[in-house]
Amino acid sequence: MHDIAPFIALAAGLGAAVAGHGAWRRRDVNRWPSAEARVTRCDVEAVHGHAHRREGDDQPRRFLARVHFTFQAKGRTYRSDNGRFDGVPSFTRRQAAVAHAGRTPPGTLMTIRYAPDNPEITQSGESRLPTGRLGLAAFLATMSVLALWLSLP
């Protein structure tokens, strides 16, 4: 019988690398330049729970609260929305999505950060430490080391 521990170590190590890359990416976003943006409109869009539905799959509908805005960067006006970096906030109830979008009605000023090389890629809200991704990366790295240690003769 094959020892499964090296495979577990490899899978956990790859998972730790992916989670670590996501945390590193968030770190870079926190360093992007910031700008003041003005909300131009808010939309609530209904989508299915999964992009690839299987026959007989009864996934609930999701409602996306998309906030569109304009901002000035590098002497130009850009248009973007809250789905460019993190993805649009998703809700199971339309009322929750409408309430979320209603927090930033047209004309509202908000702080965004934009990618220096492509200002249309934006992230709205305050900078955040990706604690969830860091925790996941640490857990998976620990499991990888533990699985390798257990597989040693």
C-alpha positions in Angstrom: 0.0 0.0 0.0 1.3 3.4 -0.9 1.9 6.0 1.8 -0.5 8.8 1.2 1.3 11.3 3.5 3.6 12.7 0.7 0.5 13.4 -1.5 -1.2 15.1 1.4 1.9 17.2 1.9 2.1 18.1 -1.7 -1.6 19.1 -1.9 -1.4 21.1 1.3 1.8 22.8 0.2 0.2 23.8 -3.1 -2.8 25.1 -1.3 -0.6 27.1 1.1 1.2 28.6 -1.9 -2.1 29.6 -3.6 -3.4 31.2 -0.4 -0.1 32.9 0.2 -0.1 34.3 -3.3 -3.6 35.7 -2.6 -2.5 37.4 0.6 0.6 38.8 -1.2 -1.7 40.2 -4.0 -3.9 41.9 -1.3 -0.7 43.4 0.2 0.1 45.0 -3.2 -3.4 46.4 -3.5 -3.1 48.1 -0.1 -0.2 50.0 -1.6 -2.0 51.2 -4.7 -2.6 55.0 -4.9 -6.0 56.2 -3.6 -8.5 58.6 -5.1 -11.9 60.1 -4.2 -14.6 58.6 -6.4 -18.2 59.8 -7.0 -20.9 57.1 -7.3 -22.8 57.4 -10.6 -25.3 54.6 -10.2 -26.1 51.3 -8.3 -27.5 48.1 -9.8 -28.8 44.9 -8.3 -28.3 42.0 -10.7 -29.8 38.5 -10.2 -27.5 35.5 -11.1 -27.6 31.8 -10.5 -25.5 30.4 -7.6 -23.1 28.6 -9.9 -21.8 29.6 -13.3 -21.9 25.9 -14.4 -25.2 24.4 -13.3 -25.7 20.7 -13.6 -29.0 19.2 -14.7 -31.3 18.9 -11.7 -29.1 21.3 -9.7 -31.2 23.6 -7.6 -28.8 26.3 -6.6 -30.3 29.5 -5.1 -30.2 32.7 -6.9 -27.6 35.3 -5.9 -28.1 39.0 -6.1 -25.1 41.2 -6.9 -24.9 44.8 -5.6 -22.8 46.7 -8.2 -21.8 50.3 -7.5 -20.5 52.3 -10.5 -18.3 55.3 -10.0 -16.0 57.8 -11.6 -12.7 59.2 -10.4 -9.7 61.2 -11.4 -6.2 59.7 -11.8 -3.2 60.8 -13.7 -5.1 63.7 -15.1 -7.9 61.6 -16.6 -11.4 60.6 -15.6 -12.0 56.9 -15.2 -15.1 54.8 -14.8 -15.1 51.6 -12.8 -17.2 49.6 -10.4 -16.9 47.7 -7.1 -16.3 44.4 -8.9 -12.9 45.0 -10.5 -10.7 43.5 -7.9 -12.5 41.8 -5.1 -15.7 41.0 -6.9 -19.2 42.4 -6.5 -20.8 41.7 -3.1 -23.2 38.8 -3.4 -26.4 38.2 -1.4 -29.0 35.5 -1.2 -31.9 38.0 -0.8 -32.7 40.9 -3.2 -33.6 43.1 -0.2 -30.1 42.7 1.3 -28.4 43.6 -2.0 -30.7 46.6 -2.4 -29.9 47.7 1.1 -26.1 47.3 0.5 -26.3 49.3 -2.7 -28.5 51.9 -1.0 -25.6 52.7 1.4 -23.9 54.5 -1.5 -26.5 56.3 -3.5 -25.5 58.3 -6.7 -23.5 61.4 -5.8 -21.9 59.7 -2.7 -18.1 60.2 -2.4 -16.0 57.2 -1.5 -12.3 56.3 -1.3 -11.0 53.8 -3.8 -7.5 52.5 -4.7 -6.5 51.9 -8.3 -3.9 49.9 -10.1 -1.1 52.2 -11.1 -0.6 50.5 -14.4 -4.3 50.2 -15.2 -6.5 52.7 -13.2 -9.7 51.0 -14.3 -8.9 48.1 -11.9 -10.0 49.4 -8.6 -10.6 48.3 -5.0 -13.1 50.2 -2.9 -13.1 50.6 0.9 -10.3 50.8 3.4 -7.1 48.7 3.2 -7.4 45.4 4.8 -5.1 42.8 6.2 -6.0 39.4 4.5 -6.2 37.5 7.9 -8.3 34.7 6.5 -5.9 34.0 3.6 -2.9 34.3 5.9 -4.5 31.9 8.4 -5.4 29.4 5.6 -1.8 29.6 4.2 -0.3 29.0 7.7 -2.7 26.1 8.4 -2.0 24.4 5.1 1.8 25.0 5.4 1.6 23.4 8.9 -0.3 20.4 7.5 2.2 20.0 4.7 5.1 19.9 7.1 3.3 17.6 9.5 2.4 15.2 6.6 6.0 15.2 5.4 7.2 14.5 9.0 4.8 11.6 9.4 6.0 10.1 6.1 9.6 9.9 7.2 10.9 6.5 8.1 
